[in-house]
Amino acid sequence: MKPSLLRRLAGALAITLASAAPAAADNFPSKPITFVVPFAPGAGTDQLARGMAQAMQASFPGATVVVENKPGAGGIIAAQAAARAAPDGHTLFITTNTTQSANPHLFKKLPYDPVGDFAPLAAIARGTMVLVVPTSSPYRTVAGHARPPPRRPAAATTARASPASAPAAPA
């Protein structure tokens, strides 16, 4: 994402947060602003959060803006922490469909309500997924991947980032 777009998004977010409670707007931020991320440092969501945090820091000179990574449990640890945070605009949860859409279908009980505990502010990114294989692989098409190679029938291996990632299933 381009830096200028990040600055515009952070500026819009800053205006939204500061105007959410007009009486408190003059004092915002009154404590550090924390971006909670449900993935490890370096992940795409983390990189987006760090760009947003840097841009928000520019919107609020002198304020402390922190990115807090809470990876694990399919994002549940971070979602729970964000849901329990004070509803004062100082904690922002930057997440994906994992915590809000997939987890309710993957887990019988969640320690947070994806709809009731959060208010959406903005869609800030879209992602693309690709399927790749090593150049030495015998696979050249998705249909070919659905059939095991003749010389080693059980050798096909797939991977994904989390239980809620797009399924690693043949098309």
N, C-alpha and C positions, 0 to 999 in steps of 0.2 A: 504494500500500500504506500502511495506517495506521501512524503512528509507533509506537504501542504494539505492533503486530504485529512491526515491525522490531526493537524492543527485545527482545521475547520470542525471536525467531529468533536475534538476535545473542547473547543470553544462553545459549540452548541450544547455539549453536555454540561459545561460549567454554568452556562446561562440557565439551563433547565434546573440544575441542582440549586443554584443560588435563588432562583425565583420560586422554587417549590414551597418554601415557607417564608412569605414576604417579611414577617416580623424578624426572622432570624437571618435574612439575606445579608444584612450589613455585617454580620459576624461570621459569615461562611467563608472559608472553612475555619472552624474553631478548634480543630484537632487534625491530626494527619488523615489524609484521604487514602484509603486502601483499596486496591484492585485485587480481589480474590480470584485466583486462577486454579481450576481443577486439574491442571496438568503440570508436568515437570518443566523446569527452566529449559528454554531452548525450543519447546514445542511451538507450533504455529500460534496457538492461543496466547501463549506467554509472550511471544514476540509482538503480537498485536497489543496486548496489555501494556507492555513496556513502551511502545510508541505512544499509546494514548496517555500513559502516565507522564511521559516527557512533555507532551504537548499540554497536558493539564497543568503541569508545573509552571509552564510559561504563562498560562491563563491566571494563575494565582501566585504571583511572585512572593517568595518568602514562605509559602506553604510547603509542608512535607507531603510528598506523594509516594506511596510504597506499593510495590507489586508483591503480593504474598502468595506463593505457590503452595497448594495443598493437594498434591497428587494422591491418587489411590482410591480404591473401592469404586471404580467407575465414576468418579467425580462426586460421590456422596459426601466425602469428608469436607470438601470445599463448599458444596451446596448447603450442608448443615451449618457450617460456620457462617456463611453469608446470611442464611435465614435467621440465625440467632443474633446477628449484629443489630445494634440500635438503629431504628429506622430514621436516621437523621441526615442521610445523604452522604455520609463520610465513607461508607463501605459500598463498593460496586462489585458485582459479580459478573465477570466476563466468562461466558461459558459457550457451550455448543448444544446441539440437540441431545447430546448424551444425557445430561442431567435433567433436562426439562421434558424431553419427549420419549427417549428410549428407556431410561431407568424405570419409569412407572410400569413398563411392560416386562422388564427383566427381573425385577425384584418384587417379592410379595408385599413388603412393607418398607417404606422409606421414612427416615427421620425428618423429612421436610415435605411440604406440599408444593410441587412444581408450579401450580397455578395460584394457590392462595397465599404463599409466602413471598412471592416476587411480583414486581410490577415492571413490565418491559419498558425500557427507555428508547432503545434504538437497535436496529439491525446494523451491525458495523462491518461485517465482512461476509463474503461468500467464498466457498472453497470448491476445488475440483479434485476429483480422485482419479488416479490412473492405475492401471494394471500393467506391471512390467515383469520381465523375466531376464535373467542373464543372457548375454548374446550367445553364449555357448549352449543354451537350452534348445531342445528339439521343438519347443512350442513356438508357433508363429501366429496363432489366432486363438481367440477365446474358445472357440469350438474345439480346437486341438487340445487345449488345456483340460477340457472336460473328459478327455480320454487319456488314460495313463500311457506313458511311452511303452512301446513293446518290450524293450530290453530290461526295464526295471519297473514292473507294474505298480509297486507301492512307493515309488520315490517322489511323488508329487508332494510339495510342501507349500503351505501358504501361511501368511502372517497378517496380523492386524494390531492396531494400537491398543484396543481395549475391548471388553465384551460387547460394548455398544457400538463399536465401529461397524462400518458397512460389512455385511457378511462376506466371508471369503468362499463364496459358492460359485460354481460354474454358471454361466448365463444359459 
